[in-house]
Amino acid sequence: HSLNAMLMLSYVALKQGDSVGLISFSNTIHNFTPARPGVKHINRLLHATYNQRAEYVESRYDEAFFYLRKHCRKRSLVVLVTNVIDEINAHQIRQYMSTLTGRHLPLGVLLRDHDIFRTVDEVDSHDEPSIYRGAAAVEILSWRQQVIKDLQHQGVLMLDVFPEQLTTNLVNQYLEIKARHLL
């Protein structure tokens, strides 16, 4: 979902005359495609992403943002599509996304987990384990909402969406940014 949404966003931005670049990372930088204008640039982006796969490792936000700072000098919309799973992960996202504010326009995109939302919706008040699972899920969602608020207070634009809703919401957010002349 993330790659498809980013490619669609890239295509729309290129059609609007903007330059688009891409960095993909996990515990290391996997790919960097410098920002370029022109619809033909979409082919470079497609080639850069065709073999990207999810990896179950700790993401190195420090390396990615250092690399971005070194290779992206022009003010840009920087979109980070990720998820927050614990306080350490959330702290790193807050730390590195907030450092972009001013020089760049950061947009954080957090992907929602269907299972957590479903757990809240399906609490059975007559089943004690269900109540505990529901309470834990509510606690996680409340914590997640606080992470989003903290990022917004630091000047980071935020989207919080289910993966299958990502493309539409991301493209709409980009078009709103363009309409409001935020870049």
Secondary structure as a PSIPRED ss2 file (coil, helix, strand):
# PSIPRED VFORMAT (PSIPRED V4.0)

   1 H C   1.000  0.000  0.000
   2 S H   0.000  1.000  0.000
   3 L H   0.000  1.000  0.000
   4 N H   0.000  1.000  0.000
   5 A H   0.000  1.000  0.000
   6 M H   0.000  1.000  0.000
   7 L H   0.000  1.000  0.000
   8 M H   0.000  1.000  0.000
   9 L H   0.000  1.000  0.000
  10 S H   0.000  1.000  0.000
  11 Y H   0.000  1.000  0.000
  12 V H   0.000  1.000  0.000
  13 A H   0.000  1.000  0.000
  14 L H   0.000  1.000  0.000
  15 K H   0.000  1.000  0.000
  16 Q C   1.000  0.000  0.000
  17 G C   1.000  0.000  0.000
  18 D C   1.000  0.000  0.000
  19 S C   1.000  0.000  0.000
  20 V E   0.000  0.000  1.000
  21 G E   0.000  0.000  1.000
  22 L E   0.000  0.000  1.000
  23 I E   0.000  0.000  1.000
  24 S E   0.000  0.000  1.000
  25 F E   0.000  0.000  1.000
  26 S C   1.000  0.000  0.000
  27 N C   1.000  0.000  0.000
  28 T C   1.000  0.000  0.000
  29 I E   0.000  0.000  1.000
  30 H E   0.000  0.000  1.000
  31 N E   0.000  0.000  1.000
  32 F E   0.000  0.000  1.000
  33 T E   0.000  0.000  1.000
  34 P E   0.000  0.000  1.000
  35 A E   0.000  0.000  1.000
  36 R E   0.000  0.000  1.000
  37 P C   1.000  0.000  0.000
  38 G C   1.000  0.000  0.000
  39 V C   1.000  0.000  0.000
  40 K C   1.000  0.000  0.000
  41 H H   0.000  1.000  0.000
  42 I H   0.000  1.000  0.000
  43 N H   0.000  1.000  0.000
  44 R H   0.000  1.000  0.000
  45 L H   0.000  1.000  0.000
  46 L H   0.000  1.000  0.000
  47 H H   0.000  1.000  0.000
  48 A H   0.000  1.000  0.000
  49 T H   0.000  1.000  0.000
  50 Y C   1.000  0.000  0.000
  51 N C   1.000  0.000  0.000
  52 Q C   1.000  0.000  0.000
  53 R C   1.000  0.000  0.000
  54 A C   1.000  0.000  0.000
  55 E C   1.000  0.000  0.000
  56 Y C   1.000  0.000  0.000
  57 V C   1.000  0.000  0.000
  58 E C   1.000  0.000  0.000
  59 S C   1.000  0.000  0.000
  60 R C   1.000  0.000  0.000
  61 Y H   0.000  1.000  0.000
  62 D H   0.000  1.000  0.000
  63 E H   0.000  1.000  0.000
  64 A H   0.000  1.000  0.000
  65 F H   0.000  1.000  0.000
  66 F H   0.000  1.000  0.000
  67 Y H   0.000  1.000  0.000
  68 L H   0.000  1.000  0.000
  69 R H   0.000  1.000  0.000
  70 K H   0.000  1.000  0.000
  71 H H   0.000  1.000  0.000
  72 C C   1.000  0.000  0.000
  73 R C   1.000  0.000  0.000
  74 K C   1.000  0.000  0.000
  75 R C   1.000  0.000  0.000
  76 S C   1.000  0.000  0.000
  77 L E   0.000  0.000  1.000
  78 V E   0.000  0.000  1.000
  79 V E   0.000  0.000  1.000
  80 L E   0.000  0.000  1.000
  81 V E   0.000  0.000  1.000
  82 T E   0.000  0.000  1.000
  83 N C   1.000  0.000  0.000
  84 V C   1.000  0.000  0.000
  85 I C   1.000  0.000  0.000
  86 D C   1.000  0.000  0.000
  87 E H   0.000  1.000  0.000
  88 I H   0.000  1.000  0.000
  89 N H   0.000  1.000  0.000
  90 A H   0.000  1.000  0.000
  91 H H   0.000  1.000  0.000
  92 Q H   0.000  1.000  0.000
  93 I H   0.000  1.000  0.000
  94 R H   0.000  1.000  0.000
  95 Q H   0.000  1.000  0.000
  96 Y H   0.000  1.000  0.000
  97 M H   0.000  1.000  0.000
  98 S H   0.000  1.000  0.000
  99 T C   1.000  0.000  0.000
 100 L C   1.000  0.000  0.000
 101 T E   0.000  0.000  1.000
 102 G C   1.000  0.000  0.000
 103 R C   1.000  0.000  0.000
 104 H E   0.000  0.000  1.000
 105 L E   0.000  0.000  1.000
 106 P E   0.000  0.000  1.000
 107 L E   0.000  0.000  1.000
 108 G E   0.000  0.000  1.000
 109 V E   0.000  0.000  1.000
 110 L E   0.000  0.000  1.000
 111 L E   0.000  0.000  1.000
 112 R C   1.000  0.000  0.000
 113 D C   1.000  0.000  0.000
 114 H H   0.000  1.000  0.000
 115 D H   0.000  1.000  0.000
 116 I H   0.000  1.000  0.000
 117 F H   0.000  1.000  0.000
 118 R H   0.000  1.000  0.000
 119 T H   0.000  1.000  0.000
 120 V H   0.000  1.000  0.000
 121 D H   0.000  1.000  0.000
 122 E C   1.000  0.000  0.000
 123 V C   1.000  0.000  0.000
 124 D C   1.000  0.000  0.000
 125 S C   1.000  0.000  0.000
 126 H C   1.000  0.000  0.000
 127 D C   1.000  0.000  0.000
 128 E H   0.000  1.000  0.000
 129 P H   0.000  1.000  0.000
 130 S H   0.000  1.000  0.000
 131 I H   0.000  1.000  0.000
 132 Y H   0.000  1.000  0.000
 133 R H   0.000  1.000  0.000
 134 G H   0.000  1.000  0.000
 135 A H   0.000  1.000  0.000
 136 A H   0.000  1.000  0.000
 137 A H   0.000  1.000  0.000
 138 V H   0.000  1.000  0.000
 139 E H   0.000  1.000  0.000
 140 I H   0.000  1.000  0.000
 141 L H   0.000  1.000  0.000
 142 S H   0.000  1.000  0.000
 143 W H   0.000  1.000  0.000
 144 R H   0.000  1.000  0.000
 145 Q H   0.000  1.000  0.000
 146 Q H   0.000  1.000  0.000
 147 V H   0.000  1.000  0.000
 148 I H   0.000  1.000  0.000
 149 K H   0.000  1.000  0.000
 150 D H   0.000  1.000  0.000
 151 L H   0.000  1.000  0.000
 152 Q H   0.000  1.000  0.000
 153 H H   0.000  1.000  0.000
 154 Q C   1.000  0.000  0.000
 155 G C   1.000  0.000  0.000
 156 V C   1.000  0.000  0.000
 157 L E   0.000  0.000  1.000
 158 M E   0.000  0.000  1.000
 159 L E   0.000  0.000  1.000
 160 D E   0.000  0.000  1.000
 161 V E   0.000  0.000  1.000
 162 F C   1.000  0.000  0.000
 163 P H   0.000  1.000  0.000
 164 E H   0.000  1.000  0.000
 165 Q H   0.000  1.000  0.000
 166 L H   0.000  1.000  0.000
 167 T H   0.000  1.000  0.000
 168 T H   0.000  1.000  0.000
 169 N H   0.000  1.000  0.000
 170 L H   0.000  1.000  0.000
 171 V H   0.000  1.000  0.000
 172 N H   0.000  1.000  0.000
 173 Q H   0.000  1.000  0.000
 174 Y H   0.000  1.000  0.000
 175 L H   0.000  1.000  0.000
 176 E H   0.000  1.000  0.000
 177 I H   0.000  1.000  0.000
 178 K H   0.000  1.000  0.000
 179 A H   0.000  1.000  0.000
 180 R C   1.000  0.000  0.000
 181 H C   1.000  0.000  0.000
 182 L C   1.000  0.000  0.000
 183 L C   1.000  0.000  0.000
